[in-house]
């Protein structure tokens, strides 16, 4: 099993954001992060109740041979008997395959395939590029995400799929395109109606619970949506997410122990709530020079069924 080791290009405009998230105990996995070929996590010498759960789930290379279930909450759970999105489809390609994070609940996998098949019609793209979904058994990840634990979250690049099949090397090293200006106040020149169309198509799907995107992207969507604005309420501004957008689908009927998220607030989200993300406190935060170490979630903090998922053949 391969995993992520970062080799990040210049992030001059993003350093305040990364510092803030590090202080909050959650650093972003950027869409262009690169995995060295052949990298593998070494076996754990010992496992104790204090061993971070991410170290356990991050070393599993196969799904749990149990009944299908997304267990727990998006940011505190695991995945039983998930399925893997094929690396190639007629209208999608999986990026950074060395991460082994293309696993999900079948509901999510079908949603991705459906959205990908819409891309040529709604956005004029050959297809979409898929980032992280979940690990083979879900759970906390070694790097980056706080969510993506139950197979119902997926990252979709805002870079269109090329009109040819990418090589393994291209998938591991190709950089996603920055969609946000360096001042973080609006979208960059790379933003086109195609990016808006693919986000809108995702938001209009009744299975989608939320979409997370950079506030500058939300701002552009608010500006250009026109009279059809009902779907905008699902698009929520968040730190980072300027190379990709994050789709979260509703807890499916096949997962009775999945814990849903509170529905998003009413309205299009284009007013004062959005203005907050462009305040000086957010764009230029005052950082703690000695932040406390981030919390390391342990297995006991996850739903009890995740022990079975971890121990399953």
N, C-alpha and C positions, 0 to 999 in steps of 0.2 A: 504494500500500500504506500502510495506517495502522499506527501503532505506539503503544505505551504511553508516556504522560507522566503522572506521578502527580499526583493532587490528593487526598491522603489525609485523611480526617476525623480527629477526635481519637483518639489512640492512647495515652492516658495510661497504661493498664495494660500496654501492650506495649513501652514504650520500652526497658526493660532488655534484653528479648529482641532487639529490633531492633539495639541497640548491640552486643550480643554477636555476632549474625550478621554485622554489618558488619565487626567485628574479625576474623571468620573468613573474610571475603572472599565472603560470600553473604548478601545481604539478601532477605527474603521478598517475593514478589508477593502482596499481600493480596487476598482475594476481592472486596473492594469498591473496589479501585483504579479510577480513572476515566480514560478517554482523551478528550482534547478532539476534537470532530468535525473531520475534515479534516486532522488532523496527519499529516505524511509525513516520513520521514527524508530528509535531503538527500543527494545523491550524494557519494561519497567523492572527494576531490580527488586522492589518490594511494593506491595499494595496494602495500605492501611485505611482506616475510616477517614483519615485526613487527606487522602490522595484526591486531588481535584478530579471531578467527574469528567472533565474534558480530556484528561489523560487516558481515561478508560474507554470512553466512546470513540475518541480519536484514533484508537488503534484497532477498531473493528473494521474488517474489510468485507464482510458479508452481512446480509440482512438477518434479523432474528427469525428463526423458523417457528413462528407462533402465528396466531390469528392476526389478521390485519387490524391495526389500531394506531391512531395518532393519540398518544397518551399525554395528558396534562396540558399545560399552557404553552403558547408559542415560544416563550423564553424560559420555560421550566418544564421540560418533558422529554419524551423520546418517541421512537417510531418502531413499531413492530411489523415485520413482514412487508416493508416498503418495496417499491419497484424502482428500477433505474431507467432514467430517460436515455434512449439510444443516443449515442454520440452524434449521429447524423440522421437527419430527416429531410424530406423534400424542401422544407422551409425553415429549418433550424439547424444550428450546430452548437455543440457544447464546448465552452471555453475552459481553460485551465483544468484539463482532465486529471492532472496529477493530484489535484485536491481530493478526488473521489467524493465529490459532493453533489452528484447528479441524481440522488435518491429522493423519493418522496412518496406520499400517499397517492394512490392511483388517481384520485380526484385532481390533485395538483398536476400530475403528469398529463392527464387528458386536457386540462385547461391550457397548459403550455402548448401542446400540439394544436389545439383549437386556435389560440391566439396567433401562433406561427402561420397557420394556414390562412389567416385573415390578412397578414402583413402585405402580400402583394396587392390586394384589392384596396385596403384602406390607407396604406402608407406608400405604396409604390416601391416597396422594398422586395428584394428576392426572398427575404426571411429575417429571422431574428437570431441573435447570439445569446446563449444562455449562460449565466454565471452560476453562483452557488444556489443549490436547493437545500439539501440536507446530507448528512453522513449516512452510511448504510443502516445504522440503527438510531439515527437522529442524535439527540442529546447535545450537550454543550460542545462547541468546537474548540480545537486547539488555538486557533487564531480568529480574531475579528468579531464575529457576530455574537450578540446576546440572544437573538432569536434563532430562527432556522432549526429549531430543535425537534419539531414534530412532523416535518415533511409537508407543511402547508405554507411555507414561505419560499419565494424564488426571486433571484435577481436577474433582471433582463437588461442587457446592454442597450444604451441609446445610440450605439453605432450599428448601422444596418449590416446584415449578413452580406458578405461579398457574393458575387455571382459564380463562385467556384468553391470547391471543397478545400478548406484550409488544411495545411499539413499539421502534423503533431507539433512541430516546432513553432509554427505560426500561432497555434492555439495557446501555447505556453508563453509566448513572448510578445505577441501583438498587443499594442496598447489601445485601450478604449479612448474615445475622443471626449475631451472636456467640453461640457455643455454650459458651463457657468463662467461668467467673466471673472477676471482676476480680482476685481473689487467686490465680488460676491453680490452685487446689487441687481443683476439681470442675467439673462442667458447670453451666451457667446454667439459669435457669427456662425458656429457650427450648427446651431439650432435651426430646424426647418419644420414645415408643416407635417413632415413625416413623423417626427418625434412626438408631436402633439397627437397625431392620429393614432399611433400605436398605444399611447397611454390612455387615450379616450376609449379605444376599443376594449382595453383591459378593464377600465373602470365601469363600463357599461355591462360587463358580464355579471349576471345575478349571483354567481358564486364568489365574486370578489368582495372581501370584507373591507380591505384598505389597500391603498397604494402609498408608498413613502417615496418622496422625491425632495430634492433641494428646494429651499424656499424660492430661489430665483426661477426655478422651473415652474413651481406653482404659480408664481407671479405671471409668467408668460402664458400659462394655461388660462388664468383668470382674464387676462387682457384679450385673448384671442378666441375664447369659447363662443362668443356670440350669445344668442338667445337660449340655446340648448345648454343649460347649466346644471342640470340635476346630478350629473355624474361627478361634478367637481367636489362634492362633499366627501367622497372617498379618498381624494388625493390629499395627503397630510404632509406638511413641511417637516423636514428633519435635517439634522446635521449630515454633512457628507452627501452621498447619493447624487453626485453631480456628473458621474459617468454612466450611471445606470439608474433604473427605478426598481423598487422592491414591491412585489405583489404578495398579498396575504389573502388566502381564501378562507371561507367560513368552515367551521368544524363540520365534517360530513356525517351523514347518518351511520356510516360504517365504523365510526369511532365514538362510542358512547361515553368514553372517559375523557374526551377532548374538552377543554375548557374554553369557551368562546370569549372574545374580547367585547367590551362595552361598545355598542354602535357609535359611529362618529357623530359629532354634534350636527344638528340641523343647519341648513344654509349651505352656501357654496364655499365658505371658508376663505373668502377673498377680502375680508374687512380688517378689523383691528387685530384679530388673531394672527393674520399674516404679517401685518405691520410690525409686530413684535420681533419677528425674525430678522428685520433690517435695522433694529435698534443698535446703538453703539455697544450696549452691554453684551449683545450676542455676537456682533461682528468683531469686536475688539475686547474680549473678556479679560478681566483681571484674574490671573492664574495664581493658584497656591504654589509657592516655590517648593514646598515640601508636602506634596499630596500623599495621603495615606495609600498603602498598597491596595490594589484592587481586590475585591472579594473573590475568592476561588470557590465556586459552588462544588459541594461534595455530593456523593451519591445519596446520602440520607436526606438531602433537601429536595430530591426529585420524587415524583410519585412512586409508591412502593412497587408498582408493576415494572418500573424501569430496571429494577434488580433482575427480574426474570428476563427482560429483554437483553440485558448485558450478559447473562449467564447462558442464554439459549444457544443451541448448536447453530 
